[in-house]
């Protein structure tokens, strides 16, 4: 039993290291589906770590996208 691998380009993987889908910009598939195989023990801490890493990537993407424009003094608006 395996799920699609993360951090591999299509068609092998479905998402980047931050669980961002390759085919749909802005779509993050955060959750247990990114586990490369079935865990033999409780995967709670692993899933929490992956979610935190993805949250940081989402925050950086939103900061870069929604950054206010730099205005040049004296330029026409």
Sine and cosine of phi, psi and omega as CSV:
sin_phi,cos_phi,sin_psi,cos_psi,sin_omega,cos_omega
0.00,0.00,0.85,-0.52,0.00,-1.00
-0.63,-0.78,0.45,-0.90,0.12,-0.99
-0.95,-0.31,0.23,-0.97,0.01,-1.00
-0.86,0.50,0.66,-0.75,-0.04,-1.00
-0.96,0.29,0.62,-0.78,0.09,-1.00
-1.00,-0.01,0.30,-0.95,0.07,-1.00
0.91,0.43,0.34,0.94,0.10,-0.99
-0.86,-0.51,0.64,-0.77,0.00,-1.00
-0.92,0.39,0.38,-0.92,0.04,-1.00
-0.87,0.49,0.48,-0.88,0.06,1.00
-1.00,0.02,0.02,1.00,-0.04,-1.00
-0.95,0.30,-0.74,0.67,-0.07,-1.00
-0.93,-0.36,0.23,-0.97,-0.02,-1.00
-0.93,-0.38,-0.25,0.97,-0.11,-0.99
-0.46,-0.89,0.29,-0.96,0.06,-1.00
-0.98,0.21,-0.03,-1.00,0.03,-1.00
-0.87,0.49,-0.43,0.90,0.00,-1.00
-1.00,-0.07,0.19,0.98,0.02,-1.00
0.93,0.37,0.43,0.90,0.08,-1.00
-1.00,0.04,0.81,-0.58,-0.05,-1.00
-0.90,0.43,0.68,-0.74,-0.01,-1.00
-0.91,0.42,-0.67,0.75,-0.15,-0.99
-1.00,0.08,-0.25,0.97,-0.09,-1.00
-0.74,-0.67,1.00,-0.09,-0.01,-1.00
-0.84,0.55,0.71,-0.71,0.02,-1.00
1.00,0.04,-0.08,1.00,0.02,-1.00
-0.98,-0.18,0.86,-0.51,0.02,-1.00
-0.94,-0.35,0.80,-0.60,0.01,-1.00
-0.99,-0.16,0.95,0.32,-0.07,-1.00
-1.00,0.09,0.80,-0.59,0.03,-1.00
0.45,-0.89,-0.17,-0.99,-0.08,-1.00
-0.94,0.35,-0.24,0.97,0.02,-1.00
-0.90,0.43,-0.28,0.96,-0.01,-1.00
-1.00,-0.01,0.00,1.00,0.06,-1.00
-0.93,0.38,0.77,-0.64,-0.06,-1.00
-0.94,0.35,-0.35,0.93,0.03,-1.00
-0.39,-0.92,0.08,-1.00,0.01,-1.00
-0.95,0.32,0.76,-0.65,0.01,-1.00
-0.97,0.24,0.59,-0.81,0.02,-1.00
-1.00,-0.01,-0.19,0.98,0.04,-1.00
-0.73,-0.68,-0.06,-1.00,-0.04,-1.00
-0.89,0.45,0.88,-0.47,-0.06,-1.00
-1.00,0.04,0.26,0.97,-0.10,-1.00
-0.85,0.53,-0.74,0.67,-0.03,-1.00
-0.92,0.39,-0.59,0.80,0.04,-1.00
-0.90,0.44,-0.70,0.71,0.01,-1.00
-0.91,0.41,-0.61,0.80,0.05,-1.00
-0.90,0.44,-0.67,0.74,0.01,-1.00
-0.91,0.42,-0.68,0.74,0.03,-1.00
-0.90,0.43,-0.63,0.78,0.02,-1.00
-0.91,0.41,-0.66,0.75,0.03,-1.00
-0.91,0.41,-0.65,0.76,0.03,-1.00
-0.90,0.44,-0.66,0.75,0.03,-1.00
-0.91,0.40,-0.63,0.77,0.01,-1.00
-0.88,0.48,-0.64,0.77,0.06,-1.00
-0.89,0.45,-0.65,0.76,0.03,-1.00
-0.92,0.40,-0.64,0.77,0.04,-1.00
-0.89,0.45,-0.70,0.71,0.00,-1.00
-0.88,0.48,-0.69,0.72,0.02,-1.00
-0.90,0.43,-0.64,0.77,0.01,-1.00
-0.91,0.42,-0.68,0.73,0.01,-1.00
-0.93,0.38,-0.63,0.78,0.05,-1.00
-0.88,0.47,-0.68,0.73,-0.01,-1.00
-0.93,0.37,-0.61,0.79,-0.04,-1.00
-0.96,0.26,-0.62,0.79,-0.11,-0.99
-0.98,-0.19,0.29,0.96,0.01,-1.00
-0.92,0.40,0.70,-0.71,0.04,-1.00
-0.89,0.46,0.51,-0.86,0.01,-1.00
-0.94,0.34,0.59,-0.80,0.08,-1.00
-0.98,0.21,0.82,-0.57,-0.01,-1.00
-0.98,-0.18,0.72,-0.69,0.03,-1.00
-1.00,-0.02,0.79,-0.61,0.01,-1.00
-0.84,0.55,0.74,-0.68,0.03,-1.00
1.00,0.06,-0.11,0.99,-0.01,-1.00
-0.98,0.18,0.53,-0.85,0.03,-1.00
-0.95,0.30,0.65,-0.76,0.02,-1.00
-1.00,0.00,0.00,0.00,0.00,0.00
